[in-house]
Amino acid sequence: MRKLLIANRGEIAVRIARAARELGIATVAIYSDADERAEHVRVADEAVLVGPAPAPASYLNVDAVIGAIRSSGADAVHPGYGFLSENADFAQAVIDAGATWVGPAPQAIREMGDKVAARKTAAAAGVRTVPGSAGEISGVAEAVEVAAEIGYPLAIKAAAGGGGRGIRIVDSAEDLAAAISTAQAEARTAFGSAAVYVERFVPRARHIEVQVFGDGERAVHLGLRDCSMQRRRQKVVEEAGDLGLPAHIVDEISSAAVRLTSSVRYRGAGTVEFLYDEERVDYYFIEMNTRIQVEHPVTEMVYQRDLVAEQLQVAAGEPMSLLQGSLVPNGHAIEIRLNAENPEMNFFPSPGTISRCDMPGGPFVRIDSGVKTGSVVSPYYDSMLGKIIVWGADRPTALARMLRALTELQIEGIVTTAGFVESILRTDEFAARDFHTTWLEAWMTEQAALKAGAA
């Protein structure tokens, strides 16, 4: 691998470029008209314009990105996360262009990217799935039959979904038809497919995921992450280390994730996601993300491994250096996502120019950022500016370190979610780990009511 094109932008593009540089690999950034002066362009060795500001005309434009591969002479492509990272057709186009695809084979992306197909693959590998329809439902009548078997509440989910979109929660039969119609319409708009399936909704679930890595022949896991702190099914805070789960559940989930990863001859970094049902003390597979995750740094901090460097080396044909017996976790890590959004205005995006950007530092504090003082936050893309990740010998130490780091953070010129996240971390529930996937929104509703009452 001589020259790597990074088919992404923002903090993940910066992070990939750093790993490549440490390995002696030259990097090529791609950028839109809106990102000409962006940080990911500055840190790369060269850059190629791929189109106008809107993502469909630039970062999602397959022909333009393939053109950038050819014009730059790149011999490898890393897609990061989001955009085209889980697009099997794009992966195949990269391979057809003669470049190395840093990720799983297109077939594995197809097999695990469709949620219905992934459920069937998981079941074949002996991995428990959430009770629900066997596949895509044909209509309301079939959904009624499934509901009669598994009960309410239930979730209607887009088969090609991701990022929390194309999902509707249904509490009664009266709401079923409307929920299916809405989910199908959203799925068609977001993913180009109206296919949906039905599964049981677990009200007090924790979102637990396993970091896996494979070389096409064998697979390993690098522990679990808790991503239960969510707003509108978007992750806000992530953790790795001791998650307070029963030991047998940790072992079973880890083994199930490796078994599933091996069954599709997976190559590279991936994440197998589960719901942990606290009431039943049980777990269910929900999906696999066939790419590096936003929250991969917490795993890297606990295991002291560079997952992106490992991706690049395995893609280049080198043996996987990860051996299960030598992967021993140490301590606890917490990550918060820093978004350019205004919590006081229903998290409305806050684009603009950053007039001041002072990031925290100190021992065991890591910043993965795509911005600096003077950076322009565009309204065209995801609002995430970057992530703050801390490590501690245990969870209380890591939490104290994160709270200290947030007091040092200074960003001016735009509004961010830093204060909102800090208020979450200071709750008794977070300290006691007494939360689940729907806790945050209930807490926000409660806080809004208290504020209205005080006014």
Disulfide bonds with the S-S distance in Angstrom:
none
